[in-house]
Amino acid sequence: MAKSKEEPGTEIANWDEELAKYADAGAAAETPSSSYLSLKSGILSMGGQPVPNNKLDGIILDAAYENTFYTEKYDANNLRTPACFALAQITGDPEVDADIGPHPDSADPQSDKCADCPRMKWRSDLWGGKGKACQERRRLLVIPADVVAEEANAHDKIISAEVAVLKIPVMSVKYWGSYVQTLKTIHKRPPFAMVTTLSTEPDAKSQFRLTYTPKAEIVASLTPSLLAKRKASETILLKPYDAEESGEGETAAPKENTKHGA
């Protein structure tokens, strides 16, 4: 009898690879379910319902750069998608993060790279403001904090948790950066390994700002589950714009700037 050309167990491994390809193809056509956290008028709400006490305990799984350029002023009754936008997962590598450019779905790309775009210059605002015509935000993915309340069954709850998308207003981005640095310095942890309390507070320049308060460290044994959920949610993090979603999470325009959702 002729010997098999494959080593024992290779056939099984090959089928695993084939099944993984089918899984990738199927997943590429589907986007996991998600909801939106809104900050309109400084009120934290989900699905149109205000969050109790305007405070939400959550786990911030991931963050992305979100740059948007609109050719028309914001109109809550006539939401539009941005003419040009960029979405990119934050990698922590300065060279990679600085190399982002317009999304392929952008209707009117303004430049090959965001870093070189004239819409990113100060005083480029289309309506005479001092700011940039392109809005630099962060897009966060959040899951409920109660999924890690009991370590024994936390894995299943983390994996099955619905993800909520939260767009950080332009004027609150710097506070997000400060929070990430605080977690690094004091807790030696990334945001997805912490329970964070999200809320808003009045702000003289932008009417309100989003706040982040560390509440509790998540036990290290749940890291694989959190990383798996983070990986499975990448398609949500980088989902292109829909007209219905373009106004979610917008903040009131700063006094010196009336561009779309600044």
C-alpha positions in Angstrom: 0.0 0.0 0.0 1.4 3.4 -1.0 2.1 5.6 1.9 0.2 8.8 2.3 2.1 11.9 1.3 0.9 13.7 4.3 2.1 13.3 7.8 -0.4 12.0 10.4 -2.7 14.7 11.5 -1.9 17.0 8.5 -5.3 16.3 6.9 -7.1 17.5 10.0 -4.9 20.6 10.1 -5.7 21.3 6.4 -9.4 21.1 7.0 -9.0 23.5 9.9 -7.4 25.9 7.6 -10.1 25.4 5.0 -12.9 26.0 7.6 -11.1 29.1 8.8 -11.3 30.5 5.2 -15.0 29.8 5.0 -15.4 31.5 8.4 -13.5 34.6 7.2 -15.6 34.8 4.0 -18.9 34.5 5.9 -17.8 37.0 8.6 -16.8 39.5 5.9 -20.4 39.8 4.8 -21.8 40.4 8.2 -21.4 43.1 10.9 -22.0 42.1 14.5 -24.9 43.9 16.1 -24.2 47.2 17.9 -25.9 50.2 19.3 -25.0 53.9 19.7 -24.3 56.0 22.7 -25.4 59.5 22.1 -24.1 62.7 23.8 -26.6 65.2 22.3 -27.1 68.2 24.5 -24.6 66.7 27.0 -27.1 63.9 27.9 -25.7 60.4 27.8 -28.3 58.1 26.2 -28.6 54.8 24.5 -31.4 53.9 22.1 -33.0 57.3 22.7 -33.2 56.6 26.5 -31.2 58.7 28.9 -28.7 56.8 31.0 -29.6 56.9 34.7 -27.8 59.7 36.6 -26.0 60.5 33.3 -23.3 58.0 34.3 -22.4 54.7 32.6 -20.0 52.1 33.9 -18.4 50.4 30.9 -15.4 48.7 29.4 -13.8 50.6 26.5 -12.7 47.7 24.3 -11.0 49.7 21.5 -10.5 53.1 19.9 -10.1 54.4 16.4 -9.2 57.7 14.7 -12.2 59.2 13.0 -11.7 62.3 10.8 -14.7 63.8 9.1 -15.1 66.7 6.6 -18.5 68.1 5.8 -19.4 70.6 3.0 -22.6 71.6 4.7 -23.4 72.8 8.2 -24.9 70.4 10.7 -28.7 70.0 10.5 -30.3 67.6 13.0 -33.3 67.2 10.7 -31.3 66.4 7.6 -28.3 64.2 8.6 -25.7 63.7 5.9 -22.6 61.6 5.6 -19.3 63.4 5.5 -17.9 64.2 2.0 -14.5 62.8 3.2 -13.7 60.7 6.2 -11.0 58.5 7.6 -11.3 55.6 10.0 -8.2 53.8 11.4 -7.6 51.6 14.5 -5.1 53.2 16.9 -2.1 51.0 16.8 0.3 53.0 19.1 2.9 53.0 16.3 3.5 56.7 15.4 4.5 56.0 11.8 1.5 53.8 11.2 -1.0 56.1 13.0 0.3 59.1 11.1 -0.2 57.4 7.7 -4.0 57.3 7.7 -5.9 58.7 4.7 -9.5 58.9 3.3 -11.7 55.9 3.5 -12.4 54.2 0.1 -16.1 55.0 0.6 -15.4 58.8 0.8 -17.4 60.6 -1.8 -15.0 63.4 -2.2 -11.5 62.6 -0.9 -9.6 65.8 0.0 -6.0 64.5 0.1 -4.1 61.2 -0.1 -3.1 61.5 3.5 -4.8 63.2 6.4 -1.5 64.6 7.7 -1.0 66.5 4.4 -4.6 67.6 3.9 -5.4 71.4 3.8 -8.6 70.7 5.6 -6.5 69.7 8.6 -5.0 73.2 8.9 -6.1 75.7 11.6 -8.5 78.4 10.3 -9.5 76.2 7.4 -13.1 76.1 8.7 -15.5 76.7 5.8 -17.6 79.1 7.8 -14.9 81.4 9.0 -14.1 79.8 12.3 -10.6 79.5 13.9 -10.6 75.7 13.8 -10.0 73.0 11.2 -12.5 72.1 8.5 -11.9 68.5 9.2 -13.0 67.2 12.6 -10.6 64.9 14.5 -12.5 62.6 16.8 -12.1 59.2 18.4 -14.6 56.4 18.0 -14.8 54.1 21.1 -16.3 50.6 21.5 -18.0 50.1 24.9 -19.5 47.0 26.5 -21.4 47.0 29.9 -19.2 46.7 33.0 -21.6 44.1 34.6 -20.2 41.4 32.3 -17.2 41.1 34.5 -19.1 41.2 37.8 -18.7 37.5 38.3 -15.5 36.0 37.1 -16.9 32.4 36.9 -19.2 33.2 34.0 -17.6 36.4 32.7 -16.1 34.8 29.6 -19.5 33.9 28.0 -20.9 37.3 29.0 -18.0 39.2 27.5 -18.2 37.3 24.2 -22.0 37.7 23.9 -22.2 41.3 25.1 -23.6 43.9 22.7 -21.1 46.6 21.7 -22.0 50.3 21.8 -20.3 52.9 19.6 -19.4 56.2 21.2 -18.0 59.1 19.2 -15.9 61.5 21.3 -16.7 65.1 20.5 -13.8 67.1 19.1 -13.4 69.2 22.2 -13.3 66.1 24.4 -10.6 64.2 22.5 -7.7 65.7 24.6 -9.4 64.5 27.8 -9.5 61.0 26.3 -5.8 61.2 25.6 -5.1 62.3 29.2 -7.2 59.4 30.5 -5.2 56.8 28.5 -2.0 58.3 29.8 -3.3 58.2 33.4 -4.2 54.5 33.1 -0.7 53.8 31.7 1.1 55.8 34.5 -1.0 54.8 37.5 -2.6 51.5 36.7 -0.2 50.1 34.1 -3.2 49.1 32.1 -4.9 49.8 28.8 -8.6 51.0 28.8 -10.0 47.6 28.0 -8.6 46.2 31.2 -10.4 48.8 33.3 -14.0 49.5 34.3 -14.5 53.2 33.3 -17.3 55.5 34.4 -18.4 57.7 31.5 -20.3 60.9 32.1 -20.5 64.6 31.0 -19.9 67.9 32.7 -20.4 71.5 31.7 -17.6 73.2 29.7 -17.2 76.9 29.0 -15.9 76.5 25.4 -18.0 73.5 24.1 -21.0 73.6 26.5 -20.1 70.1 27.8 -17.3 67.6 27.7 -17.1 63.8 28.1 -15.4 62.6 31.3 -13.7 59.3 32.0 -13.1 58.0 35.6 -11.4 54.7 36.4 -13.6 52.6 38.7 -12.0 49.2 39.0 -9.3 47.0 37.5 -10.5 43.9 35.7 -8.9 40.7 36.8 -6.0 39.7 34.5 -7.5 36.2 33.9 -10.2 37.8 31.7 -7.7 39.3 29.4 -8.0 36.5 26.7 -11.8 37.0 26.7 -11.5 40.7 26.4 -9.0 40.5 23.5 -11.2 37.9 21.7 -14.2 40.3 22.0 -12.0 43.2 20.9 -10.9 41.3 17.8 -14.4 40.2 16.9 -15.6 43.8 17.1 -13.1 45.3 14.7 -15.7 45.5 11.9 -17.9 47.6 14.2 -15.1 49.9 15.1 -14.2 50.6 11.5 -17.7 50.5 10.0 -18.1 53.3 7.4 -20.8 56.0 7.7 -24.5 55.6 7.1 -26.6 58.8 6.8 -28.7 57.7 9.8 -25.7 57.3 12.0 -23.7 60.4 11.0 -25.3 62.6 13.6 -25.0 60.1 16.5 -22.9 61.4 19.4 -22.6 64.9 18.0 -21.9 67.7 20.5 -23.0 71.3 20.3 -20.8 73.5 18.2 -18.2 75.6 20.1 -19.1 79.3 20.2 -16.3 80.2 17.8 -17.1 77.4 15.3 -20.3 76.4 13.6 -19.2 73.6 11.4 -20.9 70.2 11.5 -21.0 68.8 15.0 -17.7 70.4 16.0 
